[in-house]
Amino acid sequence: MQASPAIESAGTGELVRSARKKNVVARLGRTAVRRPLGAAGALLISLLVLAAVLAPVLTVHDPEIGDFLAISAAPSDEHIMGTDGLGRDIYARVLYGARISLQVGIIAVAIAATIGTTIGLLSGYLGGWIDSVIQRLLEVVQAFPGLVLAMALVAGLGPDIKNVMIAVGIATSPGLARIVRASVMGVKANTYVEAARSIGATGPRIVLRHILPNVTAPIIVVATAGLGGAILVEASLSFLGLGPPPPAPSWGSMLNDSRLAVGVAWWSAVYPGIAISLAVFGFNLLGDALRDVWDPRLRGTR
């Protein structure tokens, strides 16, 4: 008996999907071999995400409740990273702090990508006086250091985790908007955009169907690298008392709490500092690797 066309089609489709999966895995493997630092960054980020997700499983202490019988206790079997000045377990606070840092970083970068992409598309595609006005406004915003602008926004909105996300997103959006604008100006000069315009395609259709898909690579690269910067800005704001209010286990607030005790309880500052450094380092490594892979001008140079 011969198999029905439907069965043969289903079998062929399954083979095609399996081949695609193998190709993706092989491509990722080749990329990891060519870009070992990028692979190391991806590994660091994966470990950070796992630590944040599995924090309730990996810890036995409450990150917000201290043990007053173990204030500023040195690392031990009971508290592997020691405790802070209020007896709170630093290991638990570092793991739960990863949740706050990732949440702030991802949402802030998403806000920055949305604002920056929209402004960059409008400025790059429309050009003329609209582009000039937008660029002058971006220059005014970029005249303020990103951290200072974020501090001003949080001070106006109030120290809350949602306001920190909004402030960091707004403060980092001008740089992404300029990158998107430059990419759009290069893409819109291509012949396929002119062909779409000649057959009567509207401006929004050209932007969404022909330009935006071709500028997503630099957006992803900048957003990935920007996650490290967003985490660093959040930690700085928390250190200054403008981040999530206590007793939230933020890495920046942990550093602030350890200022006066760092001479006698070094562990209260070292471990959150290491966590911040590894998170920023991992995202920077991954962002550099993605840039090398997706930027044709850099291929083969490293």
VEXMAR-888240 format. One record per residue (C-alpha): x, y negated, z; residue number from 1; residue in three letters. Coordinates in Angstrom, 1 decimal, m for minus. Layout:
VEXMAR-888240
<node c1="X" c2="Y" c3="Z" k="NUM" r="ALA"/>
...
end
This chain:
VEXMAR-888240
<node c1="0.0" c2="0.0" c3="0.0" k="1" r="MET"/>
<node c1="1.2" c2="m3.5" c3="m0.8" k="2" r="GLN"/>
<node c1="1.1" c2="m6.2" c3="1.8" k="3" r="ALA"/>
<node c1="m1.4" c2="m8.9" c3="1.3" k="4" r="SER"/>
<node c1="m0.2" c2="m12.4" c3="0.1" k="5" r="PRO"/>
<node c1="m1.2" c2="m13.9" c3="3.4" k="6" r="ALA"/>
<node c1="1.0" c2="m11.5" c3="5.4" k="7" r="ILE"/>
<node c1="3.9" c2="m12.0" c3="3.0" k="8" r="GLU"/>
<node c1="3.5" c2="m15.8" c3="3.3" k="9" r="SER"/>
<node c1="3.4" c2="m15.6" c3="7.1" k="10" r="ALA"/>
<node c1="6.5" c2="m13.4" c3="7.0" k="11" r="GLY"/>
<node c1="8.3" c2="m15.8" c3="4.7" k="12" r="THR"/>
<node c1="7.4" c2="m18.8" c3="6.8" k="13" r="GLY"/>
<node c1="8.7" c2="m17.0" c3="9.9" k="14" r="GLU"/>
<node c1="12.0" c2="m16.4" c3="8.2" k="15" r="LEU"/>
<node c1="12.3" c2="m20.0" c3="7.1" k="16" r="VAL"/>
<node c1="11.6" c2="m21.2" c3="10.6" k="17" r="ARG"/>
<node c1="14.2" c2="m18.8" c3="12.0" k="18" r="SER"/>
<node c1="16.8" c2="m19.9" c3="9.5" k="19" r="ALA"/>
<node c1="16.1" c2="m23.6" c3="10.3" k="20" r="ARG"/>
<node c1="16.6" c2="m22.8" c3="14.0" k="21" r="LYS"/>
<node c1="19.9" c2="m21.1" c3="13.3" k="22" r="LYS"/>
<node c1="21.0" c2="m24.0" c3="11.2" k="23" r="ASN"/>
<node c1="20.2" c2="m26.5" c3="13.9" k="24" r="VAL"/>
<node c1="22.1" c2="m24.4" c3="16.5" k="25" r="VAL"/>
<node c1="25.1" c2="m24.0" c3="14.2" k="26" r="ALA"/>
<node c1="25.1" c2="m27.7" c3="13.4" k="27" r="ARG"/>
<node c1="25.0" c2="m28.5" c3="17.2" k="28" r="LEU"/>
<node c1="27.9" c2="m26.1" c3="17.7" k="29" r="GLY"/>
<node c1="30.0" c2="m27.7" c3="15.0" k="30" r="ARG"/>
<node c1="29.3" c2="m31.1" c3="16.3" k="31" r="THR"/>
<node c1="30.3" c2="m30.0" c3="19.9" k="32" r="ALA"/>
<node c1="33.6" c2="m28.6" c3="18.5" k="33" r="VAL"/>
<node c1="34.3" c2="m31.8" c3="16.5" k="34" r="ARG"/>
<node c1="33.2" c2="m34.1" c3="19.3" k="35" r="ARG"/>
<node c1="34.3" c2="m32.5" c3="22.6" k="36" r="PRO"/>
<node c1="33.9" c2="m35.7" c3="24.5" k="37" r="LEU"/>
<node c1="30.3" c2="m36.1" c3="23.3" k="38" r="GLY"/>
<node c1="29.7" c2="m32.5" c3="24.4" k="39" r="ALA"/>
<node c1="31.1" c2="m33.3" c3="27.8" k="40" r="ALA"/>
<node c1="28.8" c2="m36.3" c3="28.0" k="41" r="GLY"/>
<node c1="25.8" c2="m34.2" c3="27.1" k="42" r="ALA"/>
<node c1="26.8" c2="m31.7" c3="29.7" k="43" r="LEU"/>
<node c1="27.1" c2="m34.4" c3="32.4" k="44" r="LEU"/>
<node c1="23.7" c2="m35.8" c3="31.5" k="45" r="ILE"/>
<node c1="22.1" c2="m32.3" c3="31.5" k="46" r="SER"/>
<node c1="23.5" c2="m31.7" c3="35.0" k="47" r="LEU"/>
<node c1="22.2" c2="m35.1" c3="36.1" k="48" r="LEU"/>
<node c1="18.7" c2="m34.3" c3="34.7" k="49" r="VAL"/>
<node c1="18.7" c2="m30.9" c3="36.3" k="50" r="LEU"/>
<node c1="19.8" c2="m32.4" c3="39.7" k="51" r="ALA"/>
<node c1="16.9" c2="m34.9" c3="39.5" k="52" r="ALA"/>
<node c1="14.3" c2="m32.4" c3="38.5" k="53" r="VAL"/>
<node c1="15.4" c2="m29.7" c3="41.0" k="54" r="LEU"/>
<node c1="16.1" c2="m32.1" c3="43.9" k="55" r="ALA"/>
<node c1="13.3" c2="m30.6" c3="46.1" k="56" r="PRO"/>
<node c1="14.8" c2="m27.1" c3="45.5" k="57" r="VAL"/>
<node c1="18.4" c2="m28.1" c3="45.9" k="58" r="LEU"/>
<node c1="18.0" c2="m30.0" c3="49.2" k="59" r="THR"/>
<node c1="16.5" c2="m29.1" c3="52.6" k="60" r="VAL"/>
<node c1="16.6" c2="m32.6" c3="54.1" k="61" r="HIS"/>
<node c1="14.2" c2="m35.5" c3="53.6" k="62" r="ASP"/>
<node c1="16.1" c2="m38.3" c3="51.9" k="63" r="PRO"/>
<node c1="14.1" c2="m41.0" c3="53.7" k="64" r="GLU"/>
<node c1="14.1" c2="m39.6" c3="57.2" k="65" r="ILE"/>
<node c1="17.3" c2="m39.7" c3="59.3" k="66" r="GLY"/>
<node c1="18.6" c2="m37.5" c3="62.1" k="67" r="ASP"/>
<node c1="19.5" c2="m39.8" c3="65.0" k="68" r="PHE"/>
<node c1="21.7" c2="m37.0" c3="66.5" k="69" r="LEU"/>
<node c1="23.9" c2="m37.0" c3="63.4" k="70" r="ALA"/>
<node c1="24.5" c2="m40.7" c3="62.6" k="71" r="ILE"/>
<node c1="27.4" c2="m41.2" c3="60.2" k="72" r="SER"/>
<node c1="28.3" c2="m37.6" c3="60.5" k="73" r="ALA"/>
<node c1="31.2" c2="m36.3" c3="58.4" k="74" r="ALA"/>
<node c1="30.6" c2="m33.7" c3="55.7" k="75" r="PRO"/>
<node c1="29.8" c2="m30.3" c3="57.2" k="76" r="SER"/>
<node c1="27.9" c2="m27.1" c3="56.5" k="77" r="ASP"/>
<node c1="24.7" c2="m28.9" c3="57.7" k="78" r="GLU"/>
<node c1="25.3" c2="m32.1" c3="55.7" k="79" r="HIS"/>
<node c1="27.6" c2="m31.3" c3="52.8" k="80" r="ILE"/>
<node c1="28.1" c2="m34.9" c3="51.9" k="81" r="MET"/>
<node c1="27.7" c2="m36.3" c3="55.4" k="82" r="GLY"/>
<node c1="25.1" c2="m38.7" c3="56.7" k="83" r="THR"/>
<node c1="24.7" c2="m42.5" c3="56.6" k="84" r="ASP"/>
<node c1="24.3" c2="m45.0" c3="59.4" k="85" r="GLY"/>
<node c1="20.7" c2="m44.0" c3="59.9" k="86" r="LEU"/>
<node c1="21.4" c2="m40.3" c3="59.9" k="87" r="GLY"/>
<node c1="20.0" c2="m39.6" c3="56.5" k="88" r="ARG"/>
<node c1="21.5" c2="m36.8" c3="54.4" k="89" r="ASP"/>
<node c1="23.6" c2="m38.4" c3="51.6" k="90" r="ILE"/>
<node c1="23.4" c2="m35.3" c3="49.4" k="91" r="TYR"/>
<node c1="19.6" c2="m35.4" c3="49.4" k="92" r="ALA"/>
<node c1="19.7" c2="m39.2" c3="48.8" k="93" r="ARG"/>
<node c1="22.1" c2="m38.8" c3="45.9" k="94" r="VAL"/>
<node c1="19.9" c2="m36.2" c3="44.2" k="95" r="LEU"/>
<node c1="16.7" c2="m38.1" c3="44.7" k="96" r="TYR"/>
<node c1="18.5" c2="m41.3" c3="43.7" k="97" r="GLY"/>
<node c1="19.1" c2="m39.7" c3="40.3" k="98" r="ALA"/>
<node c1="15.4" c2="m39.6" c3="39.8" k="99" r="ARG"/>
<node c1="15.1" c2="m43.4" c3="40.3" k="100" r="ILE"/>
<node c1="18.2" c2="m44.1" c3="38.1" k="101" r="SER"/>
<node c1="16.9" c2="m41.9" c3="35.3" k="102" r="LEU"/>
<node c1="13.4" c2="m43.3" c3="35.5" k="103" r="GLN"/>
<node c1="14.6" c2="m46.9" c3="35.5" k="104" r="VAL"/>
<node c1="17.1" c2="m46.3" c3="32.7" k="105" r="GLY"/>
<node c1="14.8" c2="m44.4" c3="30.3" k="106" r="ILE"/>
<node c1="11.8" c2="m46.7" c3="30.7" k="107" r="ILE"/>
<node c1="14.0" c2="m49.9" c3="30.6" k="108" r="ALA"/>
<node c1="15.7" c2="m48.7" c3="27.4" k="109" r="VAL"/>
<node c1="12.3" c2="m47.8" c3="25.9" k="110" r="ALA"/>
<node c1="11.1" c2="m51.3" c3="26.7" k="111" r="ILE"/>
<node c1="14.3" c2="m52.8" c3="25.2" k="112" r="ALA"/>
<node c1="14.0" c2="m50.6" c3="22.1" k="113" r="ALA"/>
<node c1="10.3" c2="m51.6" c3="21.5" k="114" r="THR"/>
<node c1="11.0" c2="m55.3" c3="21.9" k="115" r="ILE"/>
<node c1="14.3" c2="m55.3" c3="20.1" k="116" r="GLY"/>
<node c1="13.1" c2="m53.1" c3="17.2" k="117" r="THR"/>
<node c1="10.0" c2="m55.3" c3="16.7" k="118" r="THR"/>
<node c1="11.9" c2="m58.5" c3="16.8" k="119" r="ILE"/>
<node c1="14.7" c2="m57.1" c3="14.6" k="120" r="GLY"/>
<node c1="12.3" c2="m55.8" c3="12.0" k="121" r="LEU"/>
<node c1="10.5" c2="m59.1" c3="11.8" k="122" r="LEU"/>
<node c1="13.6" c2="m61.2" c3="11.7" k="123" r="SER"/>
<node c1="15.5" c2="m59.1" c3="9.2" k="124" r="GLY"/>
<node c1="12.6" c2="m58.5" c3="6.8" k="125" r="TYR"/>
<node c1="11.0" c2="m61.9" c3="6.7" k="126" r="LEU"/>
<node c1="14.2" c2="m63.9" c3="6.7" k="127" r="GLY"/>
<node c1="14.1" c2="m67.7" c3="6.0" k="128" r="GLY"/>
<node c1="13.1" c2="m70.1" c3="8.7" k="129" r="TRP"/>
<node c1="11.5" c2="m67.4" c3="10.8" k="130" r="ILE"/>
<node c1="14.8" c2="m65.5" c3="11.0" k="131" r="ASP"/>
<node c1="16.6" c2="m68.7" c3="12.0" k="132" r="SER"/>
<node c1="14.1" c2="m69.5" c3="14.8" k="133" r="VAL"/>
<node c1="14.2" c2="m66.0" c3="16.2" k="134" r="ILE"/>
<node c1="18.0" c2="m65.9" c3="16.1" k="135" r="GLN"/>
<node c1="18.3" c2="m69.2" c3="17.9" k="136" r="ARG"/>
<node c1="15.9" c2="m68.0" c3="20.6" k="137" r="LEU"/>
<node c1="18.0" c2="m64.8" c3="21.0" k="138" r="LEU"/>
<node c1="21.1" c2="m66.9" c3="21.3" k="139" r="GLU"/>
<node c1="19.5" c2="m68.8" c3="24.1" k="140" r="VAL"/>
<node c1="18.6" c2="m65.6" c3="25.9" k="141" r="VAL"/>
<node c1="22.1" c2="m64.1" c3="25.3" k="142" r="GLN"/>
<node c1="23.7" c2="m67.2" c3="26.8" k="143" r="ALA"/>
<node c1="22.8" c2="m65.8" c3="30.2" k="144" r="PHE"/>
<node c1="24.8" c2="m62.7" c3="31.3" k="145" r="PRO"/>
<node c1="22.5" c2="m59.6" c3="31.3" k="146" r="GLY"/>
<node c1="22.8" c2="m59.1" c3="35.1" k="147" r="LEU"/>
<node c1="22.1" c2="m62.7" c3="35.9" k="148" r="VAL"/>
<node c1="19.0" c2="m62.7" c3="33.6" k="149" r="LEU"/>
<node c1="17.8" c2="m59.5" c3="35.2" k="150" r="ALA"/>
<node c1="18.3" c2="m60.9" c3="38.7" k="151" r="MET"/>
<node c1="16.3" c2="m64.0" c3="37.8" k="152" r="ALA"/>
<node c1="13.4" c2="m61.9" c3="36.3" k="153" r="LEU"/>
<node c1="13.3" c2="m59.6" c3="39.3" k="154" r="VAL"/>
<node c1="13.5" c2="m62.6" c3="41.7" k="155" r="ALA"/>
<node c1="10.5" c2="m64.1" c3="39.9" k="156" r="GLY"/>
<node c1="8.5" c2="m60.9" c3="39.6" k="157" r="LEU"/>
<node c1="9.4" c2="m59.4" c3="43.0" k="158" r="GLY"/>
<node c1="11.7" c2="m56.5" c3="44.1" k="159" r="PRO"/>
<node c1="9.8" c2="m53.5" c3="42.8" k="160" r="ASP"/>
<node c1="10.8" c2="m50.5" c3="40.7" k="161" r="ILE"/>
<node c1="8.4" c2="m51.5" c3="37.9" k="162" r="LYS"/>
<node c1="9.7" c2="m55.0" c3="37.8" k="163" r="ASN"/>
<node c1="13.2" c2="m53.7" c3="37.7" k="164" r="VAL"/>
<node c1="12.4" c2="m51.7" c3="34.6" k="165" r="MET"/>
<node c1="10.8" c2="m54.7" c3="32.9" k="166" r="ILE"/>
<node c1="13.7" c2="m57.0" c3="33.8" k="167" r="ALA"/>
<node c1="16.4" c2="m54.6" c3="32.6" k="168" r="VAL"/>
<node c1="14.4" c2="m53.9" c3="29.4" k="169" r="GLY"/>
<node c1="14.0" c2="m57.6" c3="28.6" k="170" r="ILE"/>
<node c1="17.6" c2="m58.4" c3="29.5" k="171" r="ALA"/>
<node c1="19.0" c2="m55.8" c3="27.2" k="172" r="THR"/>
<node c1="16.7" c2="m56.2" c3="24.2" k="173" r="SER"/>
<node c1="18.4" c2="m59.2" c3="22.4" k="174" r="PRO"/>
<node c1="21.5" c2="m57.1" c3="21.6" k="175" r="GLY"/>
<node c1="19.4" c2="m54.3" c3="20.1" k="176" r="LEU"/>
<node c1="17.3" c2="m56.8" c3="18.2" k="177" r="ALA"/>
<node c1="20.5" c2="m58.2" c3="16.5" k="178" r="ARG"/>
<node c1="21.6" c2="m54.7" c3="15.5" k="179" r="ILE"/>
<node c1="18.2" c2="m53.8" c3="14.1" k="180" r="VAL"/>
<node c1="18.1" c2="m57.1" c3="12.1" k="181" r="ARG"/>
<node c1="21.5" c2="m56.4" c3="10.6" k="182" r="ALA"/>
<node c1="20.5" c2="m52.8" c3="9.6" k="183" r="SER"/>
<node c1="17.2" c2="m54.1" c3="8.1" k="184" r="VAL"/>
<node c1="19.0" c2="m56.7" c3="6.0" k="185" r="MET"/>
<node c1="21.2" c2="m54.0" c3="4.6" k="186" r="GLY"/>
<node c1="18.3" c2="m51.6" c3="3.9" k="187" r="VAL"/>
<node c1="15.8" c2="m54.0" c3="2.4" k="188" r="LYS"/>
<node c1="18.3" c2="m54.8" c3="m0.5" k="189" r="ALA"/>
<node c1="18.1" c2="m51.2" c3="m1.7" k="190" r="ASN"/>
<node c1="16.3" c2="m50.3" c3="m5.0" k="191" r="THR"/>
<node c1="13.7" c2="m48.1" c3="m3.4" k="192" r="TYR"/>
<node c1="12.5" c2="m51.1" c3="m1.3" k="193" r="VAL"/>
<node c1="12.3" c2="m53.2" c3="m4.5" k="194" r="GLU"/>
<node c1="10.5" c2="m50.4" c3="m6.3" k="195" r="ALA"/>
<node c1="7.9" c2="m50.1" c3="m3.5" k="196" r="ALA"/>
<node c1="7.4" c2="m53.9" c3="m3.6" k="197" r="ARG"/>
<node c1="7.0" c2="m53.9" c3="m7.4" k="198" r="SER"/>
<node c1="4.1" c2="m51.3" c3="m7.3" k="199" r="ILE"/>
<node c1="2.2" c2="m53.5" c3="m4.8" k="200" r="GLY"/>
<node c1="3.1" c2="m52.1" c3="m1.4" k="201" r="ALA"/>
<node c1="2.3" c2="m54.5" c3="1.4" k="202" r="THR"/>
<node c1="5.0" c2="m55.8" c3="3.8" k="203" r="GLY"/>
<node c1="3.8" c2="m53.7" c3="6.8" k="204" r="PRO"/>
<node c1="3.8" c2="m50.6" c3="4.7" k="205" r="ARG"/>
<node c1="7.3" c2="m51.3" c3="3.3" k="206" r="ILE"/>
<node c1="8.6" c2="m51.9" c3="6.8" k="207" r="VAL"/>
<node c1="7.0" c2="m48.9" c3="8.4" k="208" r="LEU"/>
<node c1="7.4" c2="m46.4" c3="5.6" k="209" r="ARG"/>
<node c1="10.7" c2="m47.4" c3="3.9" k="210" r="HIS"/>
<node c1="12.8" c2="m49.5" c3="6.3" k="211" r="ILE"/>
<node c1="12.1" c2="m48.3" c3="9.8" k="212" r="LEU"/>
<node c1="12.9" c2="m44.6" c3="9.1" k="213" r="PRO"/>
<node c1="16.3" c2="m45.7" c3="7.7" k="214" r="ASN"/>
<node c1="17.3" c2="m47.8" c3="10.7" k="215" r="VAL"/>
<node c1="16.4" c2="m45.3" c3="13.4" k="216" r="THR"/>
<node c1="20.0" c2="m43.9" c3="13.7" k="217" r="ALA"/>
<node c1="21.5" c2="m47.2" c3="15.0" k="218" r="PRO"/>
<node c1="18.5" c2="m47.6" c3="17.3" k="219" r="ILE"/>
<node c1="19.0" c2="m44.2" c3="18.8" k="220" r="ILE"/>
<node c1="22.8" c2="m44.7" c3="19.2" k="221" r="VAL"/>
<node c1="22.4" c2="m48.1" c3="20.9" k="222" r="VAL"/>
<node c1="19.6" c2="m46.8" c3="23.1" k="223" r="ALA"/>
<node c1="21.6" c2="m43.8" c3="24.2" k="224" r="THR"/>
<node c1="24.7" c2="m45.9" c3="25.1" k="225" r="ALA"/>
<node c1="22.4" c2="m48.5" c3="26.7" k="226" r="GLY"/>
<node c1="21.1" c2="m46.0" c3="29.2" k="227" r="LEU"/>
<node c1="24.4" c2="m46.1" c3="31.0" k="228" r="GLY"/>
<node c1="24.3" c2="m49.9" c3="31.1" k="229" r="GLY"/>
<node c1="20.7" c2="m49.8" c3="32.4" k="230" r="ALA"/>
<node c1="21.6" c2="m47.5" c3="35.2" k="231" r="ILE"/>
<node c1="24.5" c2="m49.8" c3="36.1" k="232" r="LEU"/>
<node c1="22.3" c2="m52.9" c3="36.1" k="233" r="VAL"/>
<node c1="19.7" c2="m51.1" c3="38.3" k="234" r="GLU"/>
<node c1="22.4" c2="m50.1" c3="40.8" k="235" r="ALA"/>
<node c1="23.7" c2="m53.7" c3="40.8" k="236" r="SER"/>
<node c1="20.2" c2="m55.0" c3="41.5" k="237" r="LEU"/>
<node c1="19.7" c2="m52.5" c3="44.2" k="238" r="SER"/>
<node c1="23.0" c2="m53.3" c3="45.8" k="239" r="PHE"/>
<node c1="21.9" c2="m57.0" c3="45.9" k="240" r="LEU"/>
<node c1="18.6" c2="m56.1" c3="47.5" k="241" r="GLY"/>
<node c1="16.5" c2="m56.6" c3="44.3" k="242" r="LEU"/>
<node c1="15.9" c2="m53.0" c3="43.5" k="243" r="GLY"/>
<node c1="13.3" c2="m50.5" c3="44.8" k="244" r="PRO"/>
<node c1="12.5" c2="m51.4" c3="48.4" k="245" r="PRO"/>
<node c1="13.8" c2="m49.3" c3="51.3" k="246" r="PRO"/>
<node c1="13.8" c2="m46.5" c3="52.2" k="247" r="PRO"/>
<node c1="13.9" c2="m45.4" c3="48.5" k="248" r="ALA"/>
<node c1="17.1" c2="m43.5" c3="47.9" k="249" r="PRO"/>
<node c1="18.7" c2="m45.8" c3="45.3" k="250" r="SER"/>
<node c1="22.4" c2="m45.4" c3="44.5" k="251" r="TRP"/>
<node c1="22.9" c2="m49.2" c3="44.6" k="252" r="GLY"/>
<node c1="21.2" c2="m49.6" c3="48.0" k="253" r="SER"/>
<node c1="23.2" c2="m46.7" c3="49.4" k="254" r="MET"/>
<node c1="26.4" c2="m48.6" c3="48.4" k="255" r="LEU"/>
<node c1="25.0" c2="m51.7" c3="50.1" k="256" r="ASN"/>
<node c1="24.1" c2="m49.7" c3="53.3" k="257" r="ASP"/>
<node c1="27.7" c2="m48.4" c3="53.4" k="258" r="SER"/>
<node c1="29.5" c2="m51.7" c3="53.2" k="259" r="ARG"/>
<node c1="30.0" c2="m52.2" c3="57.0" k="260" r="LEU"/>
<node c1="30.8" c2="m48.5" c3="57.7" k="261" r="ALA"/>
<node c1="33.0" c2="m47.6" c3="54.8" k="262" r="VAL"/>
<node c1="36.1" c2="m47.8" c3="57.0" k="263" r="GLY"/>
<node c1="34.9" c2="m45.1" c3="59.3" k="264" r="VAL"/>
<node c1="32.4" c2="m43.3" c3="57.1" k="265" r="ALA"/>
<node c1="34.0" c2="m43.3" c3="53.6" k="266" r="TRP"/>
<node c1="31.6" c2="m40.6" c3="52.4" k="267" r="TRP"/>
<node c1="28.7" c2="m42.9" c3="52.6" k="268" r="SER"/>
<node c1="30.1" c2="m45.0" c3="49.7" k="269" r="ALA"/>
<node c1="32.2" c2="m42.5" c3="47.8" k="270" r="VAL"/>
<node c1="29.5" c2="m40.1" c3="46.8" k="271" r="TYR"/>
<node c1="26.9" c2="m42.6" c3="45.4" k="272" r="PRO"/>
<node c1="29.8" c2="m44.3" c3="43.7" k="273" r="GLY"/>
<node c1="30.8" c2="m41.1" c3="42.0" k="274" r="ILE"/>
<node c1="27.2" c2="m40.4" c3="40.9" k="275" r="ALA"/>
<node c1="26.9" c2="m43.9" c3="39.3" k="276" r="ILE"/>
<node c1="30.3" c2="m43.4" c3="37.6" k="277" r="SER"/>
<node c1="29.5" c2="m40.0" c3="36.2" k="278" r="LEU"/>
<node c1="26.0" c2="m41.1" c3="34.9" k="279" r="ALA"/>
<node c1="27.4" c2="m44.1" c3="33.1" k="280" r="VAL"/>
<node c1="30.4" c2="m42.2" c3="31.8" k="281" r="PHE"/>
<node c1="28.2" c2="m39.4" c3="30.5" k="282" r="GLY"/>
<node c1="25.9" c2="m41.7" c3="28.6" k="283" r="PHE"/>
<node c1="28.8" c2="m43.7" c3="27.2" k="284" r="ASN"/>
<node c1="30.5" c2="m40.5" c3="25.9" k="285" r="LEU"/>
<node c1="27.3" c2="m39.3" c3="24.3" k="286" r="LEU"/>
<node c1="26.6" c2="m42.7" c3="22.7" k="287" r="GLY"/>
<node c1="30.1" c2="m42.9" c3="21.2" k="288" r="ASP"/>
<node c1="29.7" c2="m39.3" c3="19.8" k="289" r="ALA"/>
<node c1="26.3" c2="m40.2" c3="18.2" k="290" r="LEU"/>
<node c1="27.8" c2="m43.3" c3="16.7" k="291" r="ARG"/>
<node c1="30.7" c2="m41.4" c3="15.2" k="292" r="ASP"/>
<node c1="28.3" c2="m38.8" c3="13.7" k="293" r="VAL"/>
<node c1="25.7" c2="m41.2" c3="12.3" k="294" r="TRP"/>
<node c1="27.9" c2="m44.1" c3="11.2" k="295" r="ASP"/>
<node c1="29.4" c2="m43.3" c3="7.8" k="296" r="PRO"/>
<node c1="32.1" c2="m45.8" c3="8.3" k="297" r="ARG"/>
<node c1="33.5" c2="m43.9" c3="11.3" k="298" r="LEU"/>
<node c1="33.2" c2="m40.3" c3="9.9" k="299" r="ARG"/>
<node c1="36.5" c2="m38.6" c3="9.7" k="300" r="GLY"/>
<node c1="38.4" c2="m41.3" c3="11.5" k="301" r="THR"/>
<node c1="38.6" c2="m39.4" c3="14.8" k="302" r="ARG"/>
end
